[in-house]
Amino acid sequence: MNDPVSLIVNRTPVPRMAVGPTKATEPHLAVVYATASGEVECFEGRPMTPSQQVFSKYRMRYEIDLRPRQRSAVLGRNPLVSRDGVHAFEVKVDFAFRVDSWEGAKAVVRFGIDNPLPLVHNYLTSLFHGAGQRFAIEDSFGLQHYLNQKCAQQVTLAEGLIVYGCQVTVQPDDKSKLYLESLIEAGRRETLGQAEHVPNMGEVLRQGQLDSKKQELEIEATARQAAALQSTLTTSEGLIRHYLITHPEDAAGAFEMMRKLEEARFATTELQNQRALGLLQLMAEKNLVQAGDLDATRQLLTDAVGRATGGEAQLPPAGTPQLTGARPWDAPPAQLNAAPAGQAYTPTQPQPQPTYAPPRPTAPAATAPYGAGPGSTVVGDPVQPSAGRPATPAYTALIYLVLDESLDRTCLEELNRGLSDLHSALSAAPELSTALRLSVLGMAATTEPRLQLETVTSGTRTPILTGRPGLSYGHAFQLLTTVLGQDVGVVKGEGAQVLRPIVHFVTGGAPEEGEGWREAHRTLTDTTGNPAAPHVIALGLGRADTFAIRGVATRPEFAFMAPPNQDAVSAAHSCAAFLRDSVVGYARRIAAGDPQFAVGPPDGFRRAEDAF
């Protein structure tokens, strides 16, 4: 708030004896007189004459400034907190004010207002209180428009001031600006990342293709080289020949390797011969061989000694007979892949596996009028058995409770008590809770999830409704349209036969958008455009509109209204008991294999069409 403003520009005692004319006042000043007991009078802003002053009961004279003033204020000590309860808006207000003519001047003196700025500040603070909770921190322009509408008209305060010409400017505070800048920067990085992802993926794929082709060519070249050298690299001579081919400039080195190979072979043969002769001489001395067997025995000993010393060459004696026959473990090449004797060889081939094609289950017909209830239908095609799924999938119901959070506190307590009882009943009976998935949505100006769709177990948290202002049917139907398709797809992916979802819609007031919710409702419940279109059961209490309740329900027998003379708390109690009993009862029927469901009115309620 700017520097203080003084409305009382002068205060003087009223003279009892006038010695001259009465002091004149400027046009923008109003003169106010006050008695010792606190009575004030203005005389339409004109000063009293000298004769009036002599016999007047008024003791003090005040001069009040009537000129309009322009000021600015920043609501720094009372910031408007946004919807998330964490971030705050910075609100600046430009406004004008003035004293409401001489009547206002009297009020200024009566209330002793010298500086009016704190008074105007308190007025603006109370006018804007709680407005930030309607808007997200990103929607500062929406809050600015809302506040400008609230203070568009001039207002006369009880203290004699007129406040007018208000112009509000809203922006996030410094902390919130850093948060929003972080979000914008994160979004920018995400956008750039997505834009760069395509060329990066293309480059990776192209490089992968090049690497794959290069590896393929290297493998083919290695295979060709191995095939070409298959018969060459099996002998020492072949290795030397391969070296000479790959290193033609080193012919001398290749000949040197060949010379060393011949020398090594000669030395090995000589060593074998000497050892064989020594052994033969020993055998002759012991009379172990005859003279005619010397040559054959010499050759046999040479082979034995060569194998014992690692040699491969044989001493080729002149006239020595060649030993015939192969080693017994060298099977003929033609028999290497032969089957055992007496059996025909048959290569192993994969046998075709039988395929399982079960009959398509047919969902039961769904017709049950009021009193017998409409039946549930399976959403989409029945789920076919596959690996990890049962041959006959179980039925699963999707139940959504859309509950009005704009009701008063006592009504919400009754609904929360009913949700707690429903949670206890399902978590204590696993055979019932597995037959359905439950979701709870809190409806006000926006619709917020209080329990995401899940199977209720002892570990599932109990949903709690929170009182909030506003009421929008359209936002609830838009959210349901989005989540129903996703939830049905997820549950069907788990192998269950998903029954058509059921929505219990409980409200105690008329929607703020008037009839604007009907298009969103039509999109949600149109079975031709929305395969997951639900059955909607509507319950109205308190200030709920009968025609709106009838329009929300997908069938006339699904719409129920509390009697006009029933208080909202007892009606909320009946609704809580109805939700608990109907959900648990439906779960019990599904667990027994019967997907049909019946709808009856809550205790004390009647059909909406009967209330017209």
LOMAR-606341 format. One line per field, with one value per residue (C-alpha): residue number from 1; residue in one letter; x, y, z. Coordinates in steps of 0.1 Angstrom, whole numbers. Layout:
N
pos	(NUM; ...)
code	(a; ...)
c1	(X; ...)
c2	(Y; ...)
c3	(Z; ...)
//
This chain:
612
pos	(1; 2; 3; 4; 5; 6; 7; 8; 9; 10; 11; 12; 13; 14; 15; 16; 17; 18; 19; 20; 21; 22; 23; 24; 25; 26; 27; 28; 29; 30; 31; 32; 33; 34; 35; 36; 37; 38; 39; 40; 41; 42; 43; 44; 45; 46; 47; 48; 49; 50; 51; 52; 53; 54; 55; 56; 57; 58; 59; 60; 61; 62; 63; 64; 65; 66; 67; 68; 69; 70; 71; 72; 73; 74; 75; 76; 77; 78; 79; 80; 81; 82; 83; 84; 85; 86; 87; 88; 89; 90; 91; 92; 93; 94; 95; 96; 97; 98; 99; 100; 101; 102; 103; 104; 105; 106; 107; 108; 109; 110; 111; 112; 113; 114; 115; 116; 117; 118; 119; 120; 121; 122; 123; 124; 125; 126; 127; 128; 129; 130; 131; 132; 133; 134; 135; 136; 137; 138; 139; 140; 141; 142; 143; 144; 145; 146; 147; 148; 149; 150; 151; 152; 153; 154; 155; 156; 157; 158; 159; 160; 161; 162; 163; 164; 165; 166; 167; 168; 169; 170; 171; 172; 173; 174; 175; 176; 177; 178; 179; 180; 181; 182; 183; 184; 185; 186; 187; 188; 189; 190; 191; 192; 193; 194; 195; 196; 197; 198; 199; 200; 201; 202; 203; 204; 205; 206; 207; 208; 209; 210; 211; 212; 213; 214; 215; 216; 217; 218; 219; 220; 221; 222; 223; 224; 225; 226; 227; 228; 229; 230; 231; 232; 233; 234; 235; 236; 237; 238; 239; 240; 241; 242; 243; 244; 245; 246; 247; 248; 249; 250; 251; 252; 253; 254; 255; 256; 257; 258; 259; 260; 261; 262; 263; 264; 265; 266; 267; 268; 269; 270; 271; 272; 273; 274; 275; 276; 277; 278; 279; 280; 281; 282; 283; 284; 285; 286; 287; 288; 289; 290; 291; 292; 293; 294; 295; 296; 297; 298; 299; 300; 301; 302; 303; 304; 305; 306; 307; 308; 309; 310; 311; 312; 313; 314; 315; 316; 317; 318; 319; 320; 321; 322; 323; 324; 325; 326; 327; 328; 329; 330; 331; 332; 333; 334; 335; 336; 337; 338; 339; 340; 341; 342; 343; 344; 345; 346; 347; 348; 349; 350; 351; 352; 353; 354; 355; 356; 357; 358; 359; 360; 361; 362; 363; 364; 365; 366; 367; 368; 369; 370; 371; 372; 373; 374; 375; 376; 377; 378; 379; 380; 381; 382; 383; 384; 385; 386; 387; 388; 389; 390; 391; 392; 393; 394; 395; 396; 397; 398; 399; 400; 401; 402; 403; 404; 405; 406; 407; 408; 409; 410; 411; 412; 413; 414; 415; 416; 417; 418; 419; 420; 421; 422; 423; 424; 425; 426; 427; 428; 429; 430; 431; 432; 433; 434; 435; 436; 437; 438; 439; 440; 441; 442; 443; 444; 445; 446; 447; 448; 449; 450; 451; 452; 453; 454; 455; 456; 457; 458; 459; 460; 461; 462; 463; 464; 465; 466; 467; 468; 469; 470; 471; 472; 473; 474; 475; 476; 477; 478; 479; 480; 481; 482; 483; 484; 485; 486; 487; 488; 489; 490; 491; 492; 493; 494; 495; 496; 497; 498; 499; 500; 501; 502; 503; 504; 505; 506; 507; 508; 509; 510; 511; 512; 513; 514; 515; 516; 517; 518; 519; 520; 521; 522; 523; 524; 525; 526; 527; 528; 529; 530; 531; 532; 533; 534; 535; 536; 537; 538; 539; 540; 541; 542; 543; 544; 545; 546; 547; 548; 549; 550; 551; 552; 553; 554; 555; 556; 557; 558; 559; 560; 561; 562; 563; 564; 565; 566; 567; 568; 569; 570; 571; 572; 573; 574; 575; 576; 577; 578; 579; 580; 581; 582; 583; 584; 585; 586; 587; 588; 589; 590; 591; 592; 593; 594; 595; 596; 597; 598; 599; 600; 601; 602; 603; 604; 605; 606; 607; 608; 609; 610; 611; 612)
code	(m; n; d; p; v; s; l; i; v; n; r; t; p; v; p; r; m; a; v; g; p; t; k; a; t; e; p; h; l; a; v; v; y; a; t; a; s; g; e; v; e; c; f; e; g; r; p; m; t; p; s; q; q; v; f; s; k; y; r; m; r; y; e; i; d; l; r; p; r; q; r; s; a; v; l; g; r; n; p; l; v; s; r; d; g; v; h; a; f; e; v; k; v; d; f; a; f; r; v; d; s; w; e; g; a; k; a; v; v; r; f; g; i; d; n; p; l; p; l; v; h; n; y; l; t; s; l; f; h; g; a; g; q; r; f; a; i; e; d; s; f; g; l; q; h; y; l; n; q; k; c; a; q; q; v; t; l; a; e; g; l; i; v; y; g; c; q; v; t; v; q; p; d; d; k; s; k; l; y; l; e; s; l; i; e; a; g; r; r; e; t; l; g; q; a; e; h; v; p; n; m; g; e; v; l; r; q; g; q; l; d; s; k; k; q; e; l; e; i; e; a; t; a; r; q; a; a; a; l; q; s; t; l; t; t; s; e; g; l; i; r; h; y; l; i; t; h; p; e; d; a; a; g; a; f; e; m; m; r; k; l; e; e; a; r; f; a; t; t; e; l; q; n; q; r; a; l; g; l; l; q; l; m; a; e; k; n; l; v; q; a; g; d; l; d; a; t; r; q; l; l; t; d; a; v; g; r; a; t; g; g; e; a; q; l; p; p; a; g; t; p; q; l; t; g; a; r; p; w; d; a; p; p; a; q; l; n; a; a; p; a; g; q; a; y; t; p; t; q; p; q; p; q; p; t; y; a; p; p; r; p; t; a; p; a; a; t; a; p; y; g; a; g; p; g; s; t; v; v; g; d; p; v; q; p; s; a; g; r; p; a; t; p; a; y; t; a; l; i; y; l; v; l; d; e; s; l; d; r; t; c; l; e; e; l; n; r; g; l; s; d; l; h; s; a; l; s; a; a; p; e; l; s; t; a; l; r; l; s; v; l; g; m; a; a; t; t; e; p; r; l; q; l; e; t; v; t; s; g; t; r; t; p; i; l; t; g; r; p; g; l; s; y; g; h; a; f; q; l; l; t; t; v; l; g; q; d; v; g; v; v; k; g; e; g; a; q; v; l; r; p; i; v; h; f; v; t; g; g; a; p; e; e; g; e; g; w; r; e; a; h; r; t; l; t; d; t; t; g; n; p; a; a; p; h; v; i; a; l; g; l; g; r; a; d; t; f; a; i; r; g; v; a; t; r; p; e; f; a; f; m; a; p; p; n; q; d; a; v; s; a; a; h; s; c; a; a; f; l; r; d; s; v; v; g; y; a; r; r; i; a; a; g; d; p; q; f; a; v; g; p; p; d; g; f; r; r; a; e; d; a; f)
c1	(0; 13; 19; -10; -38; -54; -91; -94; -74; -82; -99; -105; -127; -159; -154; -180; -176; -174; -153; -155; -170; -170; -140; -147; -139; -126; -151; -136; -139; -170; -173; -186; -194; -193; -207; -189; -212; -202; -231; -221; -238; -227; -252; -246; -209; -213; -198; -221; -226; -212; -246; -251; -217; -226; -255; -243; -239; -211; -176; -153; -152; -137; -128; -131; -114; -140; -115; -111; -78; -59; -39; -23; -20; -2; -17; 16; 7; -25; -14; -39; -29; -35; -55; -25; -22; 15; 21; 7; -4; 9; -21; -17; -49; -52; -82; -99; -118; -135; -158; -195; -204; -213; -231; -199; -180; -202; -194; -157; -158; -182; -158; -127; -112; -81; -62; -87; -62; -62; -100; -99; -72; -93; -122; -102; -86; -120; -134; -106; -103; -101; -104; -70; -81; -103; -74; -41; -9; -5; -39; -30; -50; -81; -78; -72; -104; -123; -111; -118; -154; -158; -147; -160; -189; -183; -190; -200; -186; -204; -176; -187; -161; -169; -144; -145; -123; -106; -82; -65; -32; -23; 9; 27; 49; 87; 87; 59; 76; 107; 84; 67; 100; 112; 81; 85; 122; 113; 87; 112; 137; 111; 100; 136; 143; 114; 125; 160; 149; 139; 172; 191; 172; 177; 215; 216; 197; 218; 250; 237; 229; 264; 280; 258; 267; 304; 304; 285; 312; 340; 324; 320; 356; 368; 348; 362; 397; 392; 377; 406; 433; 415; 440; 470; 473; 472; 509; 542; 548; 513; 520; 553; 536; 508; 535; 552; 519; 510; 546; 560; 587; 602; 610; 644; 627; 603; 632; 650; 620; 618; 656; 651; 621; 642; 670; 646; 630; 665; 676; 644; 648; 684; 675; 648; 671; 698; 673; 658; 692; 701; 669; 673; 709; 696; 669; 694; 717; 688; 679; 644; 645; 656; 679; 650; 629; 655; 642; 605; 614; 637; 608; 583; 608; 615; 577; 573; 603; 591; 557; 573; 596; 570; 584; 562; 586; 593; 625; 618; 639; 646; 625; 605; 569; 542; 519; 483; 450; 436; 434; 403; 389; 391; 356; 351; 339; 307; 297; 304; 267; 253; 227; 233; 230; 194; 180; 172; 187; 160; 170; 153; 126; 104; 69; 39; 23; -15; -32; -59; -90; -116; -152; -159; -179; -211; -219; -252; -281; -286; -321; -335; -361; -367; -374; -353; -325; -309; -283; -246; -231; -196; -175; -161; -153; -149; -113; -98; -77; -40; -8; -12; -50; -78; -99; -130; -121; -139; -164; -151; -173; -159; -177; -173; -187; -189; -197; -205; -179; -197; -222; -219; -196; -222; -233; -197; -192; -221; -207; -172; -187; -204; -171; -153; -181; -178; -140; -143; -169; -149; -115; -129; -143; -116; -140; -162; -136; -118; -151; -150; -127; -137; -129; -141; -142; -148; -169; -169; -157; -133; -134; -105; -97; -100; -94; -79; -96; -83; -93; -101; -79; -68; -39; -60; -64; -99; -110; -119; -140; -129; -153; -147; -166; -183; -201; -195; -212; -195; -160; -169; -183; -152; -130; -151; -149; -111; -105; -132; -116; -82; -94; -114; -83; -61; -85; -92; -55; -54; -76; -110; -144; -151; -188; -201; -190; -216; -214; -232; -237; -246; -252; -268; -269; -274; -244; -229; -226; -264; -272; -237; -229; -253; -229; -201; -228; -239; -203; -198; -230; -231; -225; -218; -190; -178; -174; -169; -201; -214; -247; -253; -274; -282; -291; -303; -307; -309; -309; -304; -326; -350; -348; -310; -310; -333; -310; -279; -293; -290; -325; -356; -355; -319; -328; -339; -347; -349; -383; -384; -391; -362; -331; -299; -280; -305; -306; -268; -270; -295; -272; -242; -261; -274; -239; -225; -253; -256; -219; -214; -246; -235; -200; -217; -238; -208; -188; -217; -214; -244; -235; -270; -276; -308; -314; -338; -342; -323; -344; -369; -361; -384; -380; -372; -398; -425; -413; -420)
c2	(0; 35; 64; 72; 95; 119; 127; 151; 180; 203; 200; 231; 240; 259; 296; 307; 344; 353; 384; 383; 365; 327; 311; 301; 266; 254; 236; 202; 204; 195; 210; 186; 196; 173; 177; 167; 135; 124; 137; 149; 172; 185; 212; 200; 208; 245; 262; 278; 315; 335; 337; 300; 294; 315; 293; 260; 228; 217; 219; 207; 216; 191; 198; 166; 163; 150; 147; 113; 95; 69; 43; 9; -21; -54; -82; -94; -103; -121; -140; -160; -197; -217; -249; -271; -254; -249; -221; -185; -157; -121; -97; -60; -38; -3; 14; 48; 60; 91; 103; 98; 136; 153; 121; 102; 131; 126; 89; 96; 119; 95; 65; 86; 76; 96; 72; 51; 29; 1; 1; -3; -29; -50; -47; -60; -88; -101; -97; -118; -143; -179; -170; -185; -220; -221; -218; -237; -218; -219; -200; -166; -149; -168; -156; -121; -121; -136; -109; -81; -93; -94; -58; -43; -24; 5; -2; 22; 11; 17; 40; 66; 57; 48; 23; 22; 18; -14; -30; -62; -76; -112; -131; -160; -151; -155; -191; -201; -184; -206; -236; -226; -218; -253; -268; -247; -257; -294; -292; -275; -302; -328; -312; -309; -345; -357; -337; -350; -386; -393; -383; -400; -432; -430; -426; -455; -477; -468; -473; -506; -517; -507; -526; -556; -556; -551; -580; -602; -594; -602; -635; -644; -634; -655; -685; -682; -680; -710; -730; -720; -729; -760; -784; -761; -754; -791; -797; -779; -775; -760; -734; -724; -722; -700; -677; -675; -665; -638; -625; -629; -604; -628; -658; -662; -665; -692; -712; -709; -722; -752; -759; -759; -782; -807; -806; -812; -842; -857; -853; -869; -898; -903; -903; -929; -951; -951; -959; -987; -1002; -1001; -1018; -1044; -1051; -1057; -1080; -1099; -1104; -1118; -1141; -1125; -1122; -1144; -1133; -1135; -1111; -1084; -1060; -1063; -1060; -1030; -1012; -1019; -1007; -975; -968; -975; -953; -925; -924; -925; -895; -875; -882; -887; -898; -935; -950; -964; -996; -1012; -1043; -1038; -1050; -1024; -1030; -1030; -1024; -994; -987; -1003; -970; -953; -958; -955; -920; -933; -947; -916; -906; -941; -954; -984; -1018; -1029; -993; -969; -934; -907; -870; -853; -829; -807; -821; -797; -787; -789; -755; -748; -730; -729; -718; -681; -676; -657; -630; -635; -613; -582; -573; -566; -538; -520; -545; -571; -547; -544; -570; -563; -569; -578; -549; -557; -592; -620; -626; -656; -680; -678; -686; -678; -672; -696; -713; -697; -661; -649; -620; -587; -557; -521; -499; -462; -440; -403; -385; -348; -331; -297; -311; -298; -314; -336; -351; -359; -376; -399; -407; -413; -436; -456; -458; -471; -498; -508; -510; -532; -555; -561; -564; -590; -612; -618; -641; -610; -583; -602; -601; -564; -533; -502; -465; -434; -399; -367; -342; -304; -277; -303; -341; -357; -394; -405; -442; -454; -485; -515; -546; -538; -557; -552; -532; -508; -474; -462; -433; -401; -373; -337; -307; -284; -255; -256; -283; -294; -324; -319; -323; -355; -370; -359; -376; -408; -409; -408; -433; -459; -468; -471; -491; -515; -522; -528; -553; -571; -574; -594; -621; -612; -609; -572; -564; -530; -505; -492; -456; -445; -407; -390; -352; -327; -296; -282; -279; -245; -249; -252; -275; -275; -309; -328; -330; -346; -370; -379; -387; -408; -429; -432; -469; -464; -440; -453; -491; -487; -467; -474; -478; -446; -448; -412; -403; -368; -352; -318; -291; -315; -308; -337; -331; -332; -364; -380; -368; -382; -417; -439; -454; -440; -467; -457; -422; -417; -386; -380; -366; -328; -330; -352; -335; -339; -357; -385; -387; -390; -417; -437; -432; -445; -476; -481; -479; -504; -529; -527; -530; -559; -576; -573; -588; -617; -624; -622; -645; -670; -668; -645; -612; -597; -569; -553; -518; -507; -472; -462; -462; -433; -424; -426; -427; -393; -396; -400; -367; -346)
c3	(0; -8; 16; 40; 29; 53; 47; 77; 66; 95; 129; 151; 181; 173; 185; 210; 203; 167; 160; 122; 93; 93; 77; 41; 28; -5; -29; -24; 14; 35; 70; 97; 133; 163; 198; 230; 231; 196; 176; 141; 116; 82; 71; 36; 39; 46; 77; 103; 105; 134; 151; 148; 164; 194; 204; 188; 208; 185; 199; 171; 134; 109; 72; 51; 17; -9; -38; -55; -49; -71; -53; -59; -35; -36; -15; -2; 34; 22; -9; -29; -28; -60; -63; -54; -20; -25; -49; -46; -69; -66; -69; -76; -75; -89; -75; -68; -38; -25; 4; -4; -4; 30; 42; 38; 55; 85; 86; 83; 114; 132; 127; 133; 99; 91; 68; 47; 30; 56; 53; 16; 18; 42; 19; -11; 9; 20; -15; -30; -2; -14; -51; -59; -50; -81; -104; -111; -108; -146; -150; -137; -165; -155; -119; -131; -152; -123; -99; -123; -126; -88; -84; -116; -98; -74; -38; -10; 24; 56; 67; 40; 13; -23; -39; -77; -108; -96; -120; -110; -123; -114; -119; -101; -73; -76; -63; -86; -115; -110; -109; -142; -158; -149; -164; -196; -198; -193; -220; -243; -237; -243; -276; -287; -277; -297; -327; -324; -317; -353; -370; -341; -346; -383; -378; -354; -377; -407; -388; -375; -411; -422; -393; -400; -437; -429; -405; -430; -457; -432; -424; -461; -468; -438; -450; -486; -472; -450; -479; -502; -476; -463; -480; -477; -440; -429; -436; -429; -467; -471; -444; -460; -494; -479; -464; -498; -515; -489; -487; -522; -514; -488; -510; -493; -460; -473; -487; -454; -436; -460; -455; -417; -421; -441; -416; -387; -406; -414; -378; -365; -389; -380; -343; -349; -369; -342; -315; -336; -343; -307; -297; -325; -314; -278; -290; -312; -282; -262; -291; -294; -333; -362; -390; -416; -395; -392; -418; -408; -371; -378; -396; -367; -341; -361; -361; -324; -315; -337; -321; -286; -295; -313; -348; -378; -406; -413; -424; -459; -461; -495; -501; -469; -474; -469; -440; -451; -433; -415; -378; -363; -350; -384; -397; -434; -444; -458; -424; -402; -402; -406; -381; -360; -376; -381; -381; -409; -405; -403; -398; -368; -379; -357; -355; -359; -327; -324; -321; -295; -309; -283; -291; -287; -255; -259; -233; -216; -227; -206; -200; -166; -162; -129; -103; -121; -132; -166; -173; -178; -212; -221; -235; -270; -282; -256; -246; -263; -242; -247; -230; -193; -196; -185; -212; -197; -185; -154; -155; -140; -133; -134; -108; -107; -78; -88; -56; -51; -29; -29; -3; 32; 58; 75; 41; 32; 66; 58; 23; 37; 64; 36; 16; 47; 52; 15; 17; 49; 33; 1; 17; 42; 14; -13; -32; -38; -42; -70; -90; -95; -98; -79; -86; -66; -81; -62; -82; -77; -100; -112; -108; -90; -85; -48; -57; -89; -105; -86; -67; -31; -6; 29; 16; -5; 10; 19; -3; 14; 0; 5; 6; -24; -40; -74; -93; -129; -144; -178; -163; -146; -179; -198; -173; -173; -211; -209; -181; -191; -224; -208; -178; -200; -222; -192; -175; -208; -212; -180; -195; -179; -195; -188; -182; -193; -166; -141; -128; -96; -99; -66; -65; -42; -64; -99; -123; -127; -165; -169; -198; -211; -196; -220; -249; -227; -213; -249; -259; -228; -231; -270; -275; -313; -307; -273; -270; -232; -227; -192; -175; -154; -122; -109; -73; -65; -31; -16; -43; -72; -102; -111; -148; -147; -127; -152; -180; -164; -159; -190; -184; -167; -141; -132; -119; -83; -62; -25; -13; -11; 27; 35; 49; 29; 57; 60; 22; 21; 47; 25; -5; 14; 24; -11; -26; -1; -5; -43; -50; -25; -38; -74; -65; -49; -80; -103; -80; -84; -122; -128; -145; -143; -120; -105; -94; -67; -51; -19; 13; 10; -26; -55; -93; -108; -135; -107; -92; -123)
//
